[in-house]
Amino acid sequence: MKRAFNFGPGPSALPLSVLQETAAEWLDFAGTGMSVLEVSHRGAEYEAVHKDAQARFKRLLGLGDDYTVLMVGGGASTQFAAVPLNLLRPGQTADYLVTGYWAKKAYKEAQLFGTVNLAADTAVEGAYCRVPRAEECLFTPGAAYVHLTSNNTIFGSQYPSFPKPAAPLVADMSSDLLSRPIDARAFALIYAGAQKNLGPAGVTVVIIRNDLLERCRDGMPTMLHYPTLAKADSLHNTPPCFAIYLMGKVLKWVEEQGGLEGMGRRSKQKAEALYGAIDRHAGFYRAPVDKDSRSAMNVVFRLPSEELEKRFISEAKAQGMVGLKGHRSVGGVRASIYNGVEPAWVEALASFMEQFVRQHG
């Protein structure tokens, strides 16, 4: 079997052991004689999978029964609307910190539903090269909530630590949840699409503090209403069963790697290998992000010309390294090194970078 070195931005690489275990159960899940794709979401076999995934999330993040884990469809982009629909009441203001493409989309979506304050925007000529400093965040007294995007996949920046506003803190953690230790209790609500660090595309996790559930607005669209989803334990309608099943296996794998401490060490090792190559050859490779805001998930860099960038991506692909093309809006090269990306793959890419600069530098 030939396995590609997958640096794609999402859907991303999944751990090989998870894929193998899934393949072994493909035709006979939990002794049912059926694939997990075929069993009822109301049956005991699937219910065990559902509750196990929720419990593992709480255990990994150090959360108790004062938080609820929802597992829903629609992607993180649906939560751009669900958050203000539930939390932003008439007469209130929500604060948004804009640090990249997806953070800006969340900010614009929220404006459809109420008053929104741009508490910080780090764009310079349309590009985002850092997260805001504490003194730059202009929070609204009595804000309904403060929203941020923890990691910016397109521009390659990440919060090394988080602001501490008086209002409830809400975070889109689609691209770095479970990749490093965090104080999850500092957040009132965390949401994340699974397809980068948590599992396959198709399921979005929403982790919400129960006191916030009690403050959600009524009269919202049913499938976007957090209290309705929580009351039904994410089973108000048929959930994305297979995606949840596979995500549960990834969560088990994360625990086996040492939990968030283990994943944090792994993420740091991989990021240092690539940024080390970039910094050693700063006249050839250029990371357009301030060093104190560099992402450990999405390593974005440029070469001296677009022609060289195309050649770099082409030659890397010939060696089995795929998914390295930068986002169409910014170009360049991007190596996404999510949880499922093996350290050996990253070392191979770092070696290729050294080889490429010797040949073309």
C-alpha positions in Angstrom: 0.0 0.0 0.0 1.3 3.4 -1.0 0.2 6.1 1.5 0.5 9.7 0.4 2.1 12.3 2.6 -1.1 14.4 3.0 -0.6 18.0 3.9 -4.0 19.0 2.6 -5.9 21.8 4.5 -9.0 19.7 5.0 -10.3 17.1 4.8 -7.0 16.1 6.3 -5.0 13.0 7.0 -6.5 10.6 9.5 -4.4 8.2 11.7 -3.6 5.0 9.8 -4.6 2.9 12.8 -8.0 4.5 12.8 -8.5 3.8 9.2 -7.4 0.2 9.6 -9.7 -0.3 12.6 -12.6 1.2 10.6 -11.9 -1.1 7.6 -11.9 -4.1 9.9 -15.4 -3.2 11.1 -16.7 -2.1 7.8 -19.1 -5.0 7.1 -19.8 -6.0 10.7 -20.1 -3.2 13.3 -20.3 -4.3 16.9 -21.5 -7.8 15.9 -24.6 -6.5 14.2 -23.8 -8.0 10.8 -24.2 -4.5 9.3 -22.0 -1.7 8.5 -22.1 1.3 10.9 -23.5 3.1 7.8 -26.6 0.9 8.0 -27.5 0.7 11.7 -30.2 2.8 13.3 -29.2 6.0 15.1 -31.8 5.0 17.8 -30.2 1.6 18.4 -28.1 0.6 21.4 -25.0 0.0 19.3 -24.9 3.5 17.8 -26.0 5.1 21.1 -22.8 3.7 22.7 -20.7 5.3 20.0 -22.5 8.7 20.4 -22.1 8.9 24.1 -18.5 7.6 24.0 -17.5 10.5 21.7 -19.2 13.1 24.0 -17.5 11.6 27.0 -14.1 11.6 25.4 -14.4 15.2 24.4 -15.1 16.2 28.0 -12.3 14.0 29.3 -9.7 15.4 26.9 -10.7 19.0 27.6 -11.1 18.6 31.3 -14.8 19.6 31.3 -17.5 18.4 33.6 -21.3 18.2 33.6 -21.6 22.0 33.4 -20.8 21.7 29.7 -22.8 20.0 26.9 -21.3 18.5 23.8 -23.4 18.7 20.7 -22.6 16.9 17.4 -24.4 18.4 14.5 -24.2 18.7 10.7 -23.8 21.9 8.6 -20.1 22.6 9.1 -18.5 25.4 11.2 -19.9 27.9 8.7 -23.4 27.1 9.9 -22.3 28.1 13.4 -21.4 31.6 12.0 -25.2 32.1 12.0 -26.2 29.8 14.9 -24.0 31.6 17.4 -25.6 35.1 17.0 -29.1 33.6 16.5 -28.9 32.0 19.9 -26.7 34.4 21.9 -27.3 37.9 20.5 -30.4 39.5 21.9 -32.0 42.7 20.7 -30.3 45.7 22.3 -27.1 43.8 22.8 -23.7 43.9 21.0 -21.4 41.1 20.1 -17.7 41.7 19.7 -15.7 40.0 17.0 -11.9 39.7 16.6 -11.0 39.4 12.9 -7.7 37.8 12.2 -8.3 36.0 8.8 -10.6 34.8 6.1 -12.9 32.7 8.3 -13.0 35.1 11.2 -14.1 37.8 8.7 -16.8 35.5 7.4 -18.1 34.9 10.9 -18.1 38.6 11.6 -20.1 39.4 8.4 -22.6 36.6 9.0 -23.3 37.9 12.6 -24.1 41.3 11.2 -27.3 39.8 9.6 -28.7 39.1 13.1 -27.9 42.1 15.3 -25.4 44.7 16.4 -21.8 43.6 16.0 -18.6 45.5 17.0 -15.3 44.9 15.2 -13.3 44.7 18.4 -10.0 44.1 16.5 -9.0 43.6 12.9 -5.3 42.9 12.1 -5.6 43.2 8.3 -2.9 45.1 6.5 -3.6 45.7 2.8 -5.9 42.7 2.9 -3.4 40.3 4.5 -3.3 39.0 8.0 0.1 38.4 9.5 -0.6 38.3 13.2 -3.2 38.1 16.0 -4.1 41.2 18.0 -2.3 42.4 21.0 -4.3 42.7 24.2 -4.3 46.5 24.1 -5.7 46.4 20.6 -8.9 44.6 21.6 -11.6 47.2 22.1 -14.3 45.2 23.9 -17.9 46.5 24.4 -18.9 46.8 28.0 -21.7 44.3 28.6 -21.2 42.5 25.3 -23.3 39.5 24.7 -20.2 37.5 23.8 -16.7 37.9 22.2 -15.9 35.7 19.2 -12.5 34.7 17.9 -11.0 32.2 15.5 -8.2 30.4 17.2 -6.2 29.4 14.2 -6.2 30.9 10.7 -5.7 28.3 8.1 -5.3 30.5 5.0 -2.8 33.0 6.4 -1.1 30.8 8.9 -1.5 32.6 12.2 -2.7 31.3 15.6 -3.3 32.6 19.1 -0.5 31.6 21.3 -2.7 32.6 24.3 -6.2 33.9 24.4 -7.8 37.2 25.5 -9.7 37.3 28.8 -12.8 39.5 28.2 -15.5 40.0 30.8 -18.1 38.7 28.3 -18.5 35.0 27.4 -15.7 33.9 25.1 -16.8 32.0 21.9 -14.2 30.4 19.6 -14.2 28.8 16.2 -11.5 26.1 16.8 -12.1 24.2 13.6 -8.4 23.9 12.7 -6.6 23.4 16.1 -9.0 21.9 18.6 -7.3 19.0 20.4 -3.9 19.9 18.9 -2.5 21.5 22.1 -3.4 22.0 25.8 -5.9 24.8 26.4 -7.9 26.0 29.3 -11.3 25.0 27.8 -13.1 26.3 30.9 -12.1 29.8 29.8 -14.6 29.5 26.9 -18.4 29.6 27.1 -18.7 28.0 23.7 -16.3 26.3 21.3 -17.3 25.0 17.9 -15.2 23.1 15.3 -15.7 21.3 12.0 -14.2 17.9 12.4 -12.3 17.6 9.1 -8.9 18.9 10.2 -8.0 17.4 13.6 -11.0 15.5 14.8 -12.2 13.2 12.0 -13.9 13.3 8.6 -16.0 16.0 7.1 -19.7 15.9 8.0 -19.9 16.6 11.8 -19.4 19.8 13.7 -18.8 19.8 17.4 -20.4 22.5 19.6 -19.2 22.5 23.2 -21.4 24.9 25.3 -21.4 25.9 28.9 -24.9 25.1 30.4 -25.5 28.5 31.8 -25.2 29.9 28.3 -27.7 27.3 27.1 -30.2 28.7 29.5 -29.7 32.2 28.1 -30.3 31.3 24.4 -33.1 33.0 22.6 -36.3 31.2 21.9 -38.1 31.3 18.5 -35.0 30.3 16.5 -34.9 27.8 13.6 -35.2 24.4 15.2 -32.0 22.9 13.9 -30.0 25.9 14.9 -31.4 26.2 18.4 -28.8 25.0 20.9 -31.3 24.1 23.7 -33.5 22.0 21.3 -30.4 20.1 20.2 -29.1 19.7 23.7 -32.5 18.4 25.0 -32.5 15.8 22.3 -28.8 14.9 23.0 -28.0 15.8 19.3 -30.6 13.3 18.2 -33.4 15.6 17.3 -33.0 14.4 13.7 -30.7 11.7 12.3 -27.1 12.8 13.2 -24.1 12.3 10.9 -23.6 8.8 12.4 -20.6 7.6 10.4 -18.7 10.9 10.9 -19.3 10.7 14.7 -18.3 7.0 14.7 -15.0 7.8 13.0 -14.4 10.9 15.1 -14.8 8.8 18.2 -12.0 6.6 17.0 -9.8 9.6 16.4 -10.5 10.9 20.0 -9.5 7.5 21.4 -6.3 7.7 19.3 -5.6 11.2 20.7 -6.0 9.8 24.3 -3.5 7.0 23.4 -1.0 9.6 22.2 -1.0 11.2 25.6 -4.0 13.5 25.3 -3.6 17.2 24.7 -0.1 17.3 26.3 1.1 14.6 23.9 -0.5 16.2 20.9 1.0 19.6 21.9 4.5 18.1 21.9 3.8 16.4 18.5 2.5 19.6 17.0 5.5 21.6 18.3 7.9 19.1 16.9 6.4 19.2 13.5 6.1 23.0 13.3 9.7 23.5 14.4 10.9 21.2 11.7 9.3 23.3 9.0 9.9 26.8 10.5 13.5 25.8 11.1 14.0 25.1 7.4 12.3 28.4 6.5 14.4 30.4 9.0 17.7 28.8 7.9 17.0 29.9 4.4 15.3 33.2 5.0 16.6 34.7 1.8 14.8 31.9 -0.2 11.8 31.0 1.9 9.6 33.6 3.6 6.9 33.1 6.2 4.6 36.1 6.0 3.4 35.8 9.6 5.0 37.4 12.7 7.0 34.8 14.6 4.9 35.2 17.8 1.7 34.5 15.8 2.9 31.6 13.7 0.5 28.7 13.4 1.5 25.2 14.5 -1.2 23.8 12.2 -0.8 25.6 8.9 2.8 26.6 7.9 2.4 29.1 5.1 5.4 30.3 3.1 6.5 31.9 -0.1 9.4 31.4 -2.5 11.2 34.0 -4.6 8.8 33.6 -7.5 5.5 32.0 -8.4 7.3 29.9 -11.0 9.5 28.4 -8.2 6.4 27.9 -6.0 4.7 25.9 -8.8 7.9 23.9 -9.3 8.2 23.3 -5.6 4.7 21.9 -5.4 5.1 19.8 -8.5 8.4 18.2 -7.4 7.1 17.6 -3.9 4.0 15.9 -5.4 6.3 13.6 -7.5 7.8 12.5 -4.2 4.4 11.7 -2.7 3.8 15.0 -0.8 0.3 16.3 -1.7 -1.9 19.2 -0.7 0.8 21.8 -0.5 -0.7 24.5 -2.8 -1.6 27.7 -0.9 -5.2 28.9 -0.8 -6.3 30.4 -4.1 -6.8 33.8 -2.4 -3.2 34.2 -1.3 -1.1 31.7 -3.4 2.2 30.4 -2.2 2.8 27.1 -0.3 0.9 25.8 2.7 1.7 22.7 4.7 -1.2 21.8 6.9 0.2 19.6 9.7 -2.9 18.6 11.6 -3.0 15.8 14.3 -3.2 13.0 11.8 -0.1 14.1 9.8 2.8 11.9 10.8 6.0 13.5 12.1 8.0 11.4 9.6 6.1 13.1 6.7 7.0 16.5 8.1 10.7 15.5 8.4 10.5 14.3 4.7 9.1 17.7 3.7 11.7 19.6 5.7 14.4 17.5 4.0 12.9 18.2 0.6 12.9 22.0 1.4 16.6 21.8 2.1 17.2 19.9 -1.1 15.1 22.3 -3.2 17.0 25.4 -1.9 20.3 23.8 -2.7 19.1 23.1 -6.3 17.4 26.4 -6.9 18.6 28.9 -4.4 
